């Protein structure tokens, strides 16, 4: 396969994208989504990391929420 290289600035690239059909745009979109997912996920993990909570505290909070939801569900019936 023969390849060529071209340089486009962002605006040129966007103009080229706008000329593509929907199927090609969707394919490019899915590729971008895959390539960015891991970076975005790692950024999210870093931003939410804390040493302020223990597993026991988390478990207690989860159980409390479950209890409230269960009781609320019983009241509806």
mmCIF file of the N, C-alpha and C atoms, coordinates in Angstrom:
data_MODEL
# 
_entry.id   MODEL 
# 
loop_
_atom_site.group_PDB 
_atom_site.id 
_atom_site.type_symbol 
_atom_site.label_atom_id 
_atom_site.label_alt_id 
_atom_site.label_comp_id 
_atom_site.label_asym_id 
_atom_site.label_entity_id 
_atom_site.label_seq_id 
_atom_site.pdbx_PDB_ins_code 
_atom_site.Cartn_x 
_atom_site.Cartn_y 
_atom_site.Cartn_z 
_atom_site.occupancy 
_atom_site.B_iso_or_equiv 
_atom_site.pdbx_formal_charge 
_atom_site.auth_seq_id 
_atom_site.auth_comp_id 
_atom_site.auth_asym_id 
_atom_site.auth_atom_id 
_atom_site.pdbx_PDB_model_num 
ATOM 1   N N  . UNK A 1 1  ? 0.836   -1.167 0.000  1.00 0.00 ? 1  UNK A N  1 
ATOM 2   C CA . UNK A 1 1  ? 0.000   0.000  0.000  1.00 0.00 ? 1  UNK A CA 1 
ATOM 3   C C  . UNK A 1 1  ? 0.890   1.243  0.000  1.00 0.00 ? 1  UNK A C  1 
ATOM 4   N N  . UNK A 1 2  ? 0.592   2.147  -0.861 1.00 0.00 ? 2  UNK A N  1 
ATOM 5   C CA . UNK A 1 2  ? 1.340   3.391  -0.958 1.00 0.00 ? 2  UNK A CA 1 
ATOM 6   C C  . UNK A 1 2  ? 0.717   4.417  -0.020 1.00 0.00 ? 2  UNK A C  1 
ATOM 7   N N  . UNK A 1 3  ? 1.530   5.127  0.725  1.00 0.00 ? 3  UNK A N  1 
ATOM 8   C CA . UNK A 1 3  ? 1.012   6.126  1.647  1.00 0.00 ? 3  UNK A CA 1 
ATOM 9   C C  . UNK A 1 3  ? 1.577   7.493  1.320  1.00 0.00 ? 3  UNK A C  1 
ATOM 10  N N  . UNK A 1 4  ? 0.828   8.500  1.707  1.00 0.00 ? 4  UNK A N  1 
ATOM 11  C CA . UNK A 1 4  ? 1.303   9.871  1.573  1.00 0.00 ? 4  UNK A CA 1 
ATOM 12  C C  . UNK A 1 4  ? 1.104   10.568 2.911  1.00 0.00 ? 4  UNK A C  1 
ATOM 13  N N  . UNK A 1 5  ? 1.847   11.624 3.117  1.00 0.00 ? 5  UNK A N  1 
ATOM 14  C CA . UNK A 1 5  ? 1.714   12.410 4.334  1.00 0.00 ? 5  UNK A CA 1 
ATOM 15  C C  . UNK A 1 5  ? 1.337   13.831 3.962  1.00 0.00 ? 5  UNK A C  1 
ATOM 16  N N  . UNK A 1 6  ? 0.390   14.370 4.708  1.00 0.00 ? 6  UNK A N  1 
ATOM 17  C CA . UNK A 1 6  ? 0.005   15.756 4.498  1.00 0.00 ? 6  UNK A CA 1 
ATOM 18  C C  . UNK A 1 6  ? -0.112  16.437 5.852  1.00 0.00 ? 6  UNK A C  1 
ATOM 19  N N  . UNK A 1 7  ? 0.035   17.728 5.858  1.00 0.00 ? 7  UNK A N  1 
ATOM 20  C CA . UNK A 1 7  ? -0.133  18.484 7.087  1.00 0.00 ? 7  UNK A CA 1 
ATOM 21  C C  . UNK A 1 7  ? -1.386  19.330 6.972  1.00 0.00 ? 7  UNK A C  1 
ATOM 22  N N  . UNK A 1 8  ? -2.220  19.245 8.020  1.00 0.00 ? 8  UNK A N  1 
ATOM 23  C CA . UNK A 1 8  ? -3.442  20.035 8.082  1.00 0.00 ? 8  UNK A CA 1 
ATOM 24  C C  . UNK A 1 8  ? -3.501  20.716 9.434  1.00 0.00 ? 8  UNK A C  1 
ATOM 25  N N  . UNK A 1 9  ? -3.941  21.960 9.436  1.00 0.00 ? 9  UNK A N  1 
ATOM 26  C CA . UNK A 1 9  ? -4.202  22.549 10.738 1.00 0.00 ? 9  UNK A CA 1 
ATOM 27  C C  . UNK A 1 9  ? -5.593  22.080 11.182 1.00 0.00 ? 9  UNK A C  1 
ATOM 28  N N  . UNK A 1 10 ? -5.969  22.418 12.379 1.00 0.00 ? 10 UNK A N  1 
ATOM 29  C CA . UNK A 1 10 ? -7.230  21.922 12.937 1.00 0.00 ? 10 UNK A CA 1 
ATOM 30  C C  . UNK A 1 10 ? -8.425  22.331 12.080 1.00 0.00 ? 10 UNK A C  1 
ATOM 31  N N  . UNK A 1 11 ? -8.471  23.567 11.630 1.00 0.00 ? 11 UNK A N  1 
ATOM 32  C CA . UNK A 1 11 ? -9.599  24.031 10.818 1.00 0.00 ? 11 UNK A CA 1 
ATOM 33  C C  . UNK A 1 11 ? -9.687  23.295 9.485  1.00 0.00 ? 11 UNK A C  1 
ATOM 34  N N  . UNK A 1 12 ? -8.548  23.045 8.867  1.00 0.00 ? 12 UNK A N  1 
ATOM 35  C CA . UNK A 1 12 ? -8.535  22.282 7.621  1.00 0.00 ? 12 UNK A CA 1 
ATOM 36  C C  . UNK A 1 12 ? -9.043  20.864 7.866  1.00 0.00 ? 12 UNK A C  1 
ATOM 37  N N  . UNK A 1 13 ? -8.594  20.285 8.954  1.00 0.00 ? 13 UNK A N  1 
ATOM 38  C CA . UNK A 1 13 ? -9.022  18.932 9.297  1.00 0.00 ? 13 UNK A CA 1 
ATOM 39  C C  . UNK A 1 13 ? -10.535 18.872 9.503  1.00 0.00 ? 13 UNK A C  1 
ATOM 40  N N  . UNK A 1 14 ? -11.072 19.851 10.186 1.00 0.00 ? 14 UNK A N  1 
ATOM 41  C CA . UNK A 1 14 ? -12.515 19.899 10.429 1.00 0.00 ? 14 UNK A CA 1 
ATOM 42  C C  . UNK A 1 14 ? -13.276 20.048 9.111  1.00 0.00 ? 14 UNK A C  1 
ATOM 43  N N  . UNK A 1 15 ? -12.766 20.854 8.216  1.00 0.00 ? 15 UNK A N  1 
ATOM 44  C CA . UNK A 1 15 ? -13.425 20.998 6.907  1.00 0.00 ? 15 UNK A CA 1 
ATOM 45  C C  . UNK A 1 15 ? -13.433 19.665 6.150  1.00 0.00 ? 15 UNK A C  1 
ATOM 46  N N  . UNK A 1 16 ? -12.346 18.941 6.223  1.00 0.00 ? 16 UNK A N  1 
ATOM 47  C CA . UNK A 1 16 ? -12.281 17.623 5.570  1.00 0.00 ? 16 UNK A CA 1 
ATOM 48  C C  . UNK A 1 16 ? -13.288 16.681 6.220  1.00 0.00 ? 16 UNK A C  1 
ATOM 49  N N  . UNK A 1 17 ? -13.338 16.674 7.537  1.00 0.00 ? 17 UNK A N  1 
ATOM 50  C CA . UNK A 1 17 ? -14.297 15.825 8.243  1.00 0.00 ? 17 UNK A CA 1 
ATOM 51  C C  . UNK A 1 17 ? -15.734 16.139 7.841  1.00 0.00 ? 17 UNK A C  1 
ATOM 52  N N  . UNK A 1 18 ? -16.036 17.399 7.695  1.00 0.00 ? 18 UNK A N  1 
ATOM 53  C CA . UNK A 1 18 ? -17.401 17.801 7.342  1.00 0.00 ? 18 UNK A CA 1 
ATOM 54  C C  . UNK A 1 18 ? -17.809 17.333 5.944  1.00 0.00 ? 18 UNK A C  1 
ATOM 55  N N  . UNK A 1 19 ? -16.846 17.030 5.117  1.00 0.00 ? 19 UNK A N  1 
ATOM 56  C CA . UNK A 1 19 ? -17.142 16.556 3.764  1.00 0.00 ? 19 UNK A CA 1 
ATOM 57  C C  . UNK A 1 19 ? -17.385 15.047 3.715  1.00 0.00 ? 19 UNK A C  1 
ATOM 58  N N  . UNK A 1 20 ? -17.069 14.353 4.809  1.00 0.00 ? 20 UNK A N  1 
ATOM 59  C CA . UNK A 1 20 ? -17.246 12.900 4.831  1.00 0.00 ? 20 UNK A CA 1 
ATOM 60  C C  . UNK A 1 20 ? -18.712 12.533 5.002  1.00 0.00 ? 20 UNK A C  1 
ATOM 61  N N  . UNK A 1 21 ? -19.032 11.314 4.566  1.00 0.00 ? 21 UNK A N  1 
ATOM 62  C CA . UNK A 1 21 ? -20.399 10.832 4.794  1.00 0.00 ? 21 UNK A CA 1 
ATOM 63  C C  . UNK A 1 21 ? -20.550 10.398 6.254  1.00 0.00 ? 21 UNK A C  1 
ATOM 64  N N  . UNK A 1 22 ? -21.773 10.190 6.677  1.00 0.00 ? 22 UNK A N  1 
ATOM 65  C CA . UNK A 1 22 ? -22.043 9.887  8.083  1.00 0.00 ? 22 UNK A CA 1 
ATOM 66  C C  . UNK A 1 22 ? -21.365 8.609  8.557  1.00 0.00 ? 22 UNK A C  1 
ATOM 67  N N  . UNK A 1 23 ? -21.298 7.619  7.708  1.00 0.00 ? 23 UNK A N  1 
ATOM 68  C CA . UNK A 1 23 ? -20.666 6.351  8.097  1.00 0.00 ? 23 UNK A CA 1 
ATOM 69  C C  . UNK A 1 23 ? -19.183 6.551  8.401  1.00 0.00 ? 23 UNK A C  1 
ATOM 70  N N  . UNK A 1 24 ? -18.488 7.311  7.559  1.00 0.00 ? 24 UNK A N  1 
ATOM 71  C CA . UNK A 1 24 ? -17.071 7.577  7.796  1.00 0.00 ? 24 UNK A CA 1 
ATOM 72  C C  . UNK A 1 24 ? -16.866 8.443  9.039  1.00 0.00 ? 24 UNK A C  1 
ATOM 73  N N  . UNK A 1 25 ? -17.756 9.413  9.240  1.00 0.00 ? 25 UNK A N  1 
ATOM 74  C CA . UNK A 1 25 ? -17.669 10.244 10.441 1.00 0.00 ? 25 UNK A CA 1 
ATOM 75  C C  . UNK A 1 25 ? -17.845 9.400  11.697 1.00 0.00 ? 25 UNK A C  1 
ATOM 76  N N  . UNK A 1 26 ? -18.788 8.480  11.646 1.00 0.00 ? 26 UNK A N  1 
ATOM 77  C CA . UNK A 1 26 ? -19.035 7.617  12.792 1.00 0.00 ? 26 UNK A CA 1 
ATOM 78  C C  . UNK A 1 26 ? -17.831 6.717  13.075 1.00 0.00 ? 26 UNK A C  1 
ATOM 79  N N  . UNK A 1 27 ? -17.208 6.226  12.035 1.00 0.00 ? 27 UNK A N  1 
ATOM 80  C CA . UNK A 1 27 ? -16.015 5.394  12.212 1.00 0.00 ? 27 UNK A CA 1 
ATOM 81  C C  . UNK A 1 27 ? -14.893 6.192  12.872 1.00 0.00 ? 27 UNK A C  1 
ATOM 82  N N  . UNK A 1 28 ? -14.684 7.404  12.421 1.00 0.00 ? 28 UNK A N  1 
ATOM 83  C CA . UNK A 1 28 ? -13.657 8.257  13.021 1.00 0.00 ? 28 UNK A CA 1 
ATOM 84  C C  . UNK A 1 28 ? -14.018 8.583  14.466 1.00 0.00 ? 28 UNK A C  1 
ATOM 85  N N  . UNK A 1 29 ? -15.271 8.890  14.712 1.00 0.00 ? 29 UNK A N  1 
ATOM 86  C CA . UNK A 1 29 ? -15.734 9.176  16.064 1.00 0.00 ? 29 UNK A CA 1 
ATOM 87  C C  . UNK A 1 29 ? -15.446 8.005  17.004 1.00 0.00 ? 29 UNK A C  1 
ATOM 88  N N  . UNK A 1 30 ? -15.758 6.793  16.570 1.00 0.00 ? 30 UNK A N  1 
ATOM 89  C CA . UNK A 1 30 ? -15.529 5.610  17.410 1.00 0.00 ? 30 UNK A CA 1 
ATOM 90  C C  . UNK A 1 30 ? -14.046 5.392  17.686 1.00 0.00 ? 30 UNK A C  1 
ATOM 91  N N  . UNK A 1 31 ? -13.215 5.651  16.708 1.00 0.00 ? 31 UNK A N  1 
ATOM 92  C CA . UNK A 1 31 ? -11.764 5.526  16.918 1.00 0.00 ? 31 UNK A CA 1 
ATOM 93  C C  . UNK A 1 31 ? -11.271 6.551  17.926 1.00 0.00 ? 31 UNK A C  1 
ATOM 94  N N  . UNK A 1 32 ? -11.759 7.769  17.816 1.00 0.00 ? 32 UNK A N  1 
ATOM 95  C CA . UNK A 1 32 ? -11.370 8.813  18.773 1.00 0.00 ? 32 UNK A CA 1 
ATOM 96  C C  . UNK A 1 32 ? -11.846 8.462  20.179 1.00 0.00 ? 32 UNK A C  1 
ATOM 97  N N  . UNK A 1 33 ? -13.050 7.960  20.267 1.00 0.00 ? 33 UNK A N  1 
ATOM 98  C CA . UNK A 1 33 ? -13.606 7.570  21.559 1.00 0.00 ? 33 UNK A CA 1 
ATOM 99  C C  . UNK A 1 33 ? -12.730 6.505  22.217 1.00 0.00 ? 33 UNK A C  1 
ATOM 100 N N  . UNK A 1 34 ? -12.326 5.506  21.439 1.00 0.00 ? 34 UNK A N  1 
ATOM 101 C CA . UNK A 1 34 ? -11.482 4.436  21.982 1.00 0.00 ? 34 UNK A CA 1 
ATOM 102 C C  . UNK A 1 34 ? -10.132 4.982  22.431 1.00 0.00 ? 34 UNK A C  1 
ATOM 103 N N  . UNK A 1 35 ? -9.555  5.861  21.647 1.00 0.00 ? 35 UNK A N  1 
ATOM 104 C CA . UNK A 1 35 ? -8.222  6.357  21.977 1.00 0.00 ? 35 UNK A CA 1 
ATOM 105 C C  . UNK A 1 35 ? -8.231  7.309  23.174 1.00 0.00 ? 35 UNK A C  1 
ATOM 106 N N  . UNK A 1 36 ? -9.348  7.969  23.419 1.00 0.00 ? 36 UNK A N  1 
ATOM 107 C CA . UNK A 1 36 ? -9.422  8.919  24.524 1.00 0.00 ? 36 UNK A CA 1 
ATOM 108 C C  . UNK A 1 36 ? -9.963  8.319  25.809 1.00 0.00 ? 36 UNK A C  1 
ATOM 109 N N  . UNK A 1 37 ? -10.641 7.193  25.730 1.00 0.00 ? 37 UNK A N  1 
ATOM 110 C CA . UNK A 1 37 ? -11.295 6.621  26.901 1.00 0.00 ? 37 UNK A CA 1 
ATOM 111 C C  . UNK A 1 37 ? -10.325 6.372  28.048 1.00 0.00 ? 37 UNK A C  1 
ATOM 112 N N  . UNK A 1 38 ? -9.225  5.698  27.780 1.00 0.00 ? 38 UNK A N  1 
ATOM 113 C CA . UNK A 1 38 ? -8.288  5.346  28.841 1.00 0.00 ? 38 UNK A CA 1 
ATOM 114 C C  . UNK A 1 38 ? -7.698  6.598  29.491 1.00 0.00 ? 38 UNK A C  1 
ATOM 115 N N  . UNK A 1 39 ? -7.362  7.593  28.700 1.00 0.00 ? 39 UNK A N  1 
ATOM 116 C CA . UNK A 1 39 ? -6.819  8.839  29.256 1.00 0.00 ? 39 UNK A CA 1 
ATOM 117 C C  . UNK A 1 39 ? -7.840  9.516  30.160 1.00 0.00 ? 39 UNK A C  1 
ATOM 118 N N  . UNK A 1 40 ? -9.081  9.591  29.699 1.00 0.00 ? 40 UNK A N  1 
ATOM 119 C CA . UNK A 1 40 ? -10.127 10.245 30.486 1.00 0.00 ? 40 UNK A CA 1 
ATOM 120 C C  . UNK A 1 40 ? -10.424 9.461  31.755 1.00 0.00 ? 40 UNK A C  1 
ATOM 121 N N  . UNK A 1 41 ? -10.421 8.135  31.654 1.00 0.00 ? 41 UNK A N  1 
ATOM 122 C CA . UNK A 1 41 ? -10.693 7.293  32.810 1.00 0.00 ? 41 UNK A CA 1 
ATOM 123 C C  . UNK A 1 41 ? -9.597  7.450  33.861 1.00 0.00 ? 41 UNK A C  1 
ATOM 124 N N  . UNK A 1 42 ? -8.353  7.437  33.443 1.00 0.00 ? 42 UNK A N  1 
ATOM 125 C CA . UNK A 1 42 ? -7.236  7.610  34.380 1.00 0.00 ? 42 UNK A CA 1 
ATOM 126 C C  . UNK A 1 42 ? -7.275  8.985  35.038 1.00 0.00 ? 42 UNK A C  1 
ATOM 127 N N  . UNK A 1 43 ? -7.642  9.993  34.281 1.00 0.00 ? 43 UNK A N  1 
ATOM 128 C CA . UNK A 1 43 ? -7.768  11.340 34.846 1.00 0.00 ? 43 UNK A CA 1 
ATOM 129 C C  . UNK A 1 43 ? -8.864  11.362 35.914 1.00 0.00 ? 43 UNK A C  1 
ATOM 130 N N  . UNK A 1 44 ? -9.976  10.707 35.641 1.00 0.00 ? 44 UNK A N  1 
ATOM 131 C CA . UNK A 1 44 ? -11.058 10.619 36.610 1.00 0.00 ? 44 UNK A CA 1 
ATOM 132 C C  . UNK A 1 44 ? -10.605 9.899  37.876 1.00 0.00 ? 44 UNK A C  1 
ATOM 133 N N  . UNK A 1 45 ? -9.891  8.797  37.722 1.00 0.00 ? 45 UNK A N  1 
ATOM 134 C CA . UNK A 1 45 ? -9.409  8.061  38.891 1.00 0.00 ? 45 UNK A CA 1 
ATOM 135 C C  . UNK A 1 45 ? -8.494  8.921  39.749 1.00 0.00 ? 45 UNK A C  1 
ATOM 136 N N  . UNK A 1 46 ? -7.601  9.645  39.116 1.00 0.00 ? 46 UNK A N  1 
ATOM 137 C CA . UNK A 1 46 ? -6.684  10.509 39.856 1.00 0.00 ? 46 UNK A CA 1 
ATOM 138 C C  . UNK A 1 46 ? -7.427  11.620 40.589 1.00 0.00 ? 46 UNK A C  1 
ATOM 139 N N  . UNK A 1 47 ? -8.458  12.152 39.971 1.00 0.00 ? 47 UNK A N  1 
ATOM 140 C CA . UNK A 1 47 ? -9.178  13.270 40.586 1.00 0.00 ? 47 UNK A CA 1 
ATOM 141 C C  . UNK A 1 47 ? -10.056 12.826 41.752 1.00 0.00 ? 47 UNK A C  1 
ATOM 142 N N  . UNK A 1 48 ? -10.411 11.561 41.811 1.00 0.00 ? 48 UNK A N  1 
ATOM 143 C CA . UNK A 1 48 ? -11.287 11.079 42.886 1.00 0.00 ? 48 UNK A CA 1 
ATOM 144 C C  . UNK A 1 48 ? -10.549 10.269 43.941 1.00 0.00 ? 48 UNK A C  1 
ATOM 145 N N  . UNK A 1 49 ? -9.256  10.079 43.771 1.00 0.00 ? 49 UNK A N  1 
ATOM 146 C CA . UNK A 1 49 ? -8.485  9.275  44.717 1.00 0.00 ? 49 UNK A CA 1 
ATOM 147 C C  . UNK A 1 49 ? -8.412  9.995  46.064 1.00 0.00 ? 49 UNK A C  1 
ATOM 148 N N  . UNK A 1 50 ? -8.653  9.234  47.126 1.00 0.00 ? 50 UNK A N  1 
ATOM 149 C CA . UNK A 1 50 ? -8.589  9.797  48.473 1.00 0.00 ? 50 UNK A CA 1 
ATOM 150 C C  . UNK A 1 50 ? -8.161  8.731  49.463 1.00 0.00 ? 50 UNK A C  1 
ATOM 151 N N  . UNK A 1 51 ? -7.508  9.173  50.491 1.00 0.00 ? 51 UNK A N  1 
ATOM 152 C CA . UNK A 1 51 ? -7.153  8.275  51.596 1.00 0.00 ? 51 UNK A CA 1 
ATOM 153 C C  . UNK A 1 51 ? -8.014  8.570  52.817 1.00 0.00 ? 51 UNK A C  1 
ATOM 154 N N  . UNK A 1 52 ? -8.995  9.458  52.639 1.00 0.00 ? 52 UNK A N  1 
ATOM 155 C CA . UNK A 1 52 ? -9.828  9.890  53.754 1.00 0.00 ? 52 UNK A CA 1 
ATOM 156 C C  . UNK A 1 52 ? -10.909 8.881  54.121 1.00 0.00 ? 52 UNK A C  1 
ATOM 157 N N  . UNK A 1 53 ? -11.234 7.955  53.242 1.00 0.00 ? 53 UNK A N  1 
ATOM 158 C CA . UNK A 1 53 ? -12.280 6.980  53.501 1.00 0.00 ? 53 UNK A CA 1 
ATOM 159 C C  . UNK A 1 53 ? -11.694 5.593  53.692 1.00 0.00 ? 53 UNK A C  1 
ATOM 160 N N  . UNK A 1 54 ? -12.269 4.885  54.650 1.00 0.00 ? 54 UNK A N  1 
ATOM 161 C CA . UNK A 1 54 ? -11.865 3.488  54.832 1.00 0.00 ? 54 UNK A CA 1 
ATOM 162 C C  . UNK A 1 54 ? -12.908 2.596  54.179 1.00 0.00 ? 54 UNK A C  1 
ATOM 163 N N  . UNK A 1 55 ? -12.541 1.369  53.941 1.00 0.00 ? 55 UNK A N  1 
ATOM 164 C CA . UNK A 1 55 ? -13.478 0.414  53.376 1.00 0.00 ? 55 UNK A CA 1 
ATOM 165 C C  . UNK A 1 55 ? -14.668 0.218  54.315 1.00 0.00 ? 55 UNK A C  1 
ATOM 166 N N  . UNK A 1 56 ? -14.404 0.231  55.602 1.00 0.00 ? 56 UNK A N  1 
ATOM 167 C CA . UNK A 1 56 ? -15.482 0.072  56.580 1.00 0.00 ? 56 UNK A CA 1 
ATOM 168 C C  . UNK A 1 56 ? -16.480 1.232  56.488 1.00 0.00 ? 56 UNK A C  1 
ATOM 169 N N  . UNK A 1 57 ? -15.990 2.453  56.340 1.00 0.00 ? 57 UNK A N  1 
ATOM 170 C CA . UNK A 1 57 ? -16.876 3.621  56.208 1.00 0.00 ? 57 UNK A CA 1 
ATOM 171 C C  . UNK A 1 57 ? -17.716 3.538  54.935 1.00 0.00 ? 57 UNK A C  1 
ATOM 172 N N  . UNK A 1 58 ? -17.097 3.111  53.862 1.00 0.00 ? 58 UNK A N  1 
ATOM 173 C CA . UNK A 1 58 ? -17.813 2.971  52.594 1.00 0.00 ? 58 UNK A CA 1 
ATOM 174 C C  . UNK A 1 58 ? -18.903 1.912  52.730 1.00 0.00 ? 58 UNK A C  1 
ATOM 175 N N  . UNK A 1 59 ? -18.560 0.784  53.346 1.00 0.00 ? 59 UNK A N  1 
ATOM 176 C CA . UNK A 1 59 ? -19.522 -0.308 53.537 1.00 0.00 ? 59 UNK A CA 1 
ATOM 177 C C  . UNK A 1 59 ? -20.707 0.149  54.385 1.00 0.00 ? 59 UNK A C  1 
ATOM 178 N N  . UNK A 1 60 ? -20.442 0.888  55.446 1.00 0.00 ? 60 UNK A N  1 
ATOM 179 C CA . UNK A 1 60 ? -21.521 1.387  56.305 1.00 0.00 ? 60 UNK A CA 1 
ATOM 180 C C  . UNK A 1 60 ? -22.448 2.316  55.520 1.00 0.00 ? 60 UNK A C  1 
ATOM 181 N N  . UNK A 1 61 ? -21.890 3.198  54.717 1.00 0.00 ? 61 UNK A N  1 
ATOM 182 C CA . UNK A 1 61 ? -22.698 4.122  53.926 1.00 0.00 ? 61 UNK A CA 1 
ATOM 183 C C  . UNK A 1 61 ? -23.545 3.371  52.898 1.00 0.00 ? 61 UNK A C  1 
ATOM 184 N N  . UNK A 1 62 ? -22.965 2.381  52.245 1.00 0.00 ? 62 UNK A N  1 
ATOM 185 C CA . UNK A 1 62 ? -23.702 1.582  51.262 1.00 0.00 ? 62 UNK A CA 1 
ATOM 186 C C  . UNK A 1 62 ? -24.866 0.863  51.941 1.00 0.00 ? 62 UNK A C  1 
ATOM 187 N N  . UNK A 1 63 ? -24.609 0.280  53.080 1.00 0.00 ? 63 UNK A N  1 
ATOM 188 C CA . UNK A 1 63 ? -25.669 -0.423 53.801 1.00 0.00 ? 63 UNK A CA 1 
ATOM 189 C C  . UNK A 1 63 ? -26.776 0.533  54.243 1.00 0.00 ? 63 UNK A C  1 
ATOM 190 N N  . UNK A 1 64 ? -26.416 1.735  54.657 1.00 0.00 ? 64 UNK A N  1 
ATOM 191 C CA . UNK A 1 64 ? -27.414 2.726  55.060 1.00 0.00 ? 64 UNK A CA 1 
ATOM 192 C C  . UNK A 1 64 ? -28.311 3.116  53.875 1.00 0.00 ? 64 UNK A C  1 
ATOM 193 N N  . UNK A 1 65 ? -27.696 3.347  52.727 1.00 0.00 ? 65 UNK A N  1 
ATOM 194 C CA . UNK A 1 65 ? -28.468 3.692  51.520 1.00 0.00 ? 65 UNK A CA 1 
ATOM 195 C C  . UNK A 1 65 ? -29.372 2.534  51.125 1.00 0.00 ? 65 UNK A C  1 
ATOM 196 N N  . UNK A 1 66 ? -28.858 1.325  51.171 1.00 0.00 ? 66 UNK A N  1 
ATOM 197 C CA . UNK A 1 66 ? -29.687 0.158  50.847 1.00 0.00 ? 66 UNK A CA 1 
ATOM 198 C C  . UNK A 1 66 ? -30.883 0.046  51.785 1.00 0.00 ? 66 UNK A C  1 
ATOM 199 N N  . UNK A 1 67 ? -30.645 0.278  53.078 1.00 0.00 ? 67 UNK A N  1 
ATOM 200 C CA . UNK A 1 67 ? -31.719 0.202  54.064 1.00 0.00 ? 67 UNK A CA 1 
ATOM 201 C C  . UNK A 1 67 ? -32.807 1.238  53.757 1.00 0.00 ? 67 UNK A C  1 
ATOM 202 N N  . UNK A 1 68 ? -32.400 2.476  53.476 1.00 0.00 ? 68 UNK A N  1 
ATOM 203 C CA . UNK A 1 68 ? -33.370 3.529  53.154 1.00 0.00 ? 68 UNK A CA 1 
ATOM 204 C C  . UNK A 1 68 ? -34.163 3.190  51.891 1.00 0.00 ? 68 UNK A C  1 
ATOM 205 N N  . UNK A 1 69 ? -33.478 2.685  50.887 1.00 0.00 ? 69 UNK A N  1 
ATOM 206 C CA . UNK A 1 69 ? -34.177 2.318  49.644 1.00 0.00 ? 69 UNK A CA 1 
ATOM 207 C C  . UNK A 1 69 ? -35.155 1.170  49.882 1.00 0.00 ? 69 UNK A C  1 
ATOM 208 N N  . UNK A 1 70 ? -34.746 0.205  50.687 1.00 0.00 ? 70 UNK A N  1 
ATOM 209 C CA . UNK A 1 70 ? -35.611 -0.928 50.990 1.00 0.00 ? 70 UNK A CA 1 
ATOM 210 C C  . UNK A 1 70 ? -36.856 -0.452 51.724 1.00 0.00 ? 70 UNK A C  1 
ATOM 211 N N  . UNK A 1 71 ? -36.648 0.399  52.738 1.00 0.00 ? 71 UNK A N  1 
ATOM 212 C CA . UNK A 1 71 ? -37.789 0.908  53.509 1.00 0.00 ? 71 UNK A CA 1 
ATOM 213 C C  . UNK A 1 71 ? -38.694 1.760  52.641 1.00 0.00 ? 71 UNK A C  1 
ATOM 214 N N  . UNK A 1 72 ? -38.136 2.549  51.773 1.00 0.00 ? 72 UNK A N  1 
ATOM 215 C CA . UNK A 1 72 ? -38.942 3.384  50.870 1.00 0.00 ? 72 UNK A CA 1 
ATOM 216 C C  . UNK A 1 72 ? -39.751 2.501  49.933 1.00 0.00 ? 72 UNK A C  1 
ATOM 217 N N  . UNK A 1 73 ? -39.174 1.425  49.453 1.00 0.00 ? 73 UNK A N  1 
ATOM 218 C CA . UNK A 1 73 ? -39.873 0.492  48.577 1.00 0.00 ? 73 UNK A CA 1 
ATOM 219 C C  . UNK A 1 73 ? -41.016 -0.211 49.291 1.00 0.00 ? 73 UNK A C  1 
ATOM 220 N N  . UNK A 1 74 ? -40.844 -0.502 50.574 1.00 0.00 ? 74 UNK A N  1 
ATOM 221 C CA . UNK A 1 74 ? -41.914 -1.147 51.341 1.00 0.00 ? 74 UNK A CA 1 
ATOM 222 C C  . UNK A 1 74 ? -43.090 -0.195 51.538 1.00 0.00 ? 74 UNK A C  1 
ATOM 223 N N  . UNK A 1 75 ? -42.822 1.102  51.651 1.00 0.00 ? 75 UNK A N  1 
ATOM 224 C CA . UNK A 1 75 ? -43.883 2.086  51.883 1.00 0.00 ? 75 UNK A CA 1 
ATOM 225 C C  . UNK A 1 75 ? -44.742 2.282  50.639 1.00 0.00 ? 75 UNK A C  1 
ATOM 226 N N  . UNK A 1 76 ? -44.191 2.087  49.469 1.00 0.00 ? 76 UNK A N  1 
ATOM 227 C CA . UNK A 1 76 ? -44.921 2.287  48.216 1.00 0.00 ? 76 UNK A CA 1 
ATOM 228 C C  . UNK A 1 76 ? -46.004 1.240  48.045 1.00 0.00 ? 76 UNK A C  1 
ATOM 229 N N  . UNK A 1 77 ? -45.786 0.038  48.496 1.00 0.00 ? 77 UNK A N  1 
ATOM 230 C CA . UNK A 1 77 ? -46.735 -1.065 48.288 1.00 0.00 ? 77 UNK A CA 1 
ATOM 231 C C  . UNK A 1 77 ? -47.970 -0.930 49.052 1.00 0.00 ? 77 UNK A C  1 
# 
